Amino acid sequence: MDLKEAMKTIGAGWIQRPKGFRVRFERRQGDEWVTDSFPSEGEPLFTSDVMAWELARRFAEAARKEATGEANGEISSITVVDDKGRAVTFYGTDGLLMLNPRVQA
Amino acid sequence: MNAMETELQKLKEVSEMVTLYGPGIVRALIILVVGLVLAKLFLKYSKLILRRLNLKEATLSVVVNVLFILIITLFVAMAAQFLGLKAMVIGRILVAISLVLIGIVVIFRPLIPTLPFKVGHTVKTGDLLGKVEGTTLMNTRIRTFDGKTVFVPHSKVLNDYLINYHLIPNRQIRIDFPIGYPEDLLRAKAVLSEILAKDPRILKAPPARVFVINLNLDGVQLAAWSWVKNDDYWRTRCDLLEKIKLRFDHEGIGFAMPRRLVHMQGASEDCTGSGTGLAE
């Protein structure tokens, strides 16, 4: 195997390199919960996962049951995903993190 | 009455002149304005095309300026014809003026000092960092990132070194920091490499690198160097610092602290010690 091929194999498999990030969440629609995200399809993705997690945190704060905005109690399961929809680990702990998880009845 | 008649006569003459020459003057002005706009556009696109010929920057500048002068001359000639001047007279005057201007451009242009930036570039001169908002004959107006507007005399710019962050599209982020000697060096390098690899703003070429840059008295000096686009530089750098701090804390990898050996003068031997300076 030549060096170029080896580097290509390493680059493709060593680590998953995202092209961008979005914040995915579930929102109540009547009796059901539907998955949604921002930025939406067609909008440019966040290039910074630090920014994405910060927005996810603020979104979770706004969606708390005790919050006074319109989103209280209607938003749950907030996390950051990459351009392929795969969950991204939180940069501080390198572990998956879900904010405001929905408690199954 | 005589004074009034004289004034009326003058007004009548002016009115006749405007009627006679007015349309010609307006047409000439329109031609000059159109010519100027077309010449500017030509200047812009000809630079792009001529750059592909791999000419030296100075040669390119001379060629483009000469073409610019010729185009302006052509439109001035057209405007002068609309004013009623004879073609031969126009031709002789313009040829003379053009040759003088071209001579000045060819001989003296390379000797005229030019500013090493354009409006919109981010530059650092001395300890002043900001974006160039405009230039006048005497100074350059720079807006710093905290909102100050600074007027820098051209003499200061031309007589001191200046960093222009716009001449190449990418910049290198260099993050160097020490970890303690007892720490897991290989784990630290692996974590750093992972952090750099996962950031989409960090360019694949040239590749990001993590290496031991020095063995200091305080600890093992690690370096994490990567390339990003100019616009992403500050935000990416700040994000990387945050990620490194949090991940290292989570992984239990300690940053090195400055160490000092303290000798107590006049005290007994067992008072001499070393430490991090932190109270235990």
Interface residues (C-beta under 8 A of the other chain):
Chain A: G11 W14 I15 Q16 R17 P18 K19 G20 T47 S48 D49 V50 M51 Y91 G92 T93 D94
Chain B: E194 I195 A197 K198 D199 P200 R201 K204 D232 R235 T236 D239 E242 K243 L246 R247 D249 H250
